[in-house]
Amino acid sequence: MGKYKSAVLGVQRYSPGDVITEFSLSVAVNGAGIKYSVVSFKAAGILNMKDKETIKELASIETYDKAVVAEDYNTAPAEAESRTEAAV
């Protein structure tokens, strides 16, 4: 994100809080043949004052639990989970 902030936002004199940032992932392969993701950032739009006020308001009424637990990383498809439970 460093290059994005300096090369894209810095040239236009915007801070990350002034723009809508779009990000995408592309696949790359290292020298050992292992695939990994590379993230790319793009300024997709500029926020107006009303948008910024709405975002600030929504951020202040945060109601979800931020705790990350091991179960958050379960990537097994739901179908596989239901078969496992049925077998028990």
C-alpha positions in Angstrom: 0.0 0.0 0.0 3.0 2.3 0.4 3.5 2.8 -3.4 -0.3 3.3 -3.7 -0.3 6.0 -1.1 2.7 7.9 -2.5 2.3 7.3 -6.2 -1.5 7.6 -6.6 -2.9 9.4 -3.6 0.2 11.6 -3.0 0.2 12.9 -6.6 -3.5 13.9 -6.3 -3.0 15.1 -2.7 -5.6 12.7 -1.2 -5.4 10.7 2.0 -6.8 7.1 2.2 -9.8 8.5 4.0 -10.7 10.7 1.0 -11.1 7.9 -1.6 -12.8 4.6 -2.3 -10.0 2.1 -2.6 -10.5 -0.9 -4.8 -8.2 -3.8 -4.4 -7.7 -7.0 -6.4 -5.6 -10.1 -6.1 -3.6 -11.7 -8.8 -1.7 -15.0 -8.7 2.0 -15.1 -8.7 4.4 -18.1 -8.5 7.7 -18.0 -6.5 10.9 -19.6 -7.6 9.9 -22.9 -5.8 6.7 -23.1 -7.8 4.4 -22.1 -4.9 1.5 -19.9 -5.8 0.7 -16.8 -3.8 -1.5 -13.7 -4.1 -0.3 -10.2 -4.9 -2.6 -7.4 -3.9 -3.1 -4.3 -6.2 -4.7 -1.1 -5.0 -6.6 1.4 -7.2 -8.4 4.7 -6.4 -12.0 3.9 -7.6 -13.6 7.2 -6.5 -13.5 10.2 -4.3 -15.7 10.5 -1.2 -17.8 13.6 -0.8 -18.4 15.2 2.6 -21.8 13.4 3.1 -20.1 10.0 2.4 -17.4 10.8 4.9 -20.0 11.8 7.6 -22.0 8.6 6.9 -18.8 6.4 7.2 -17.8 8.2 10.4 -21.3 7.6 11.9 -21.3 3.9 10.9 -17.9 3.4 12.4 -19.0 4.9 15.7 -21.9 2.4 16.1 -19.8 -0.7 15.6 -21.7 -3.7 17.1 -19.7 -6.8 16.0 -17.2 -8.7 18.0 -13.7 -8.3 16.5 -12.2 -11.3 18.2 -10.7 -13.7 15.7 -10.8 -17.4 16.7 -9.5 -20.5 15.1 -13.0 -21.4 13.8 -12.9 -18.2 11.6 -10.3 -20.0 9.5 -12.3 -23.1 8.7 -12.3 -23.2 5.0 -14.0 -26.6 4.5 -17.1 -26.3 2.3 -20.4 -26.5 4.2 -21.2 -29.8 2.3 -18.1 -31.5 3.7 -18.9 -30.2 7.2 -22.4 -31.7 7.1 -21.1 -35.1 5.9 -18.5 -35.1 8.8 -21.2 -34.3 11.4 -23.5 -37.0 10.0 -20.7 -39.6 10.3 -20.2 -38.9 14.0 
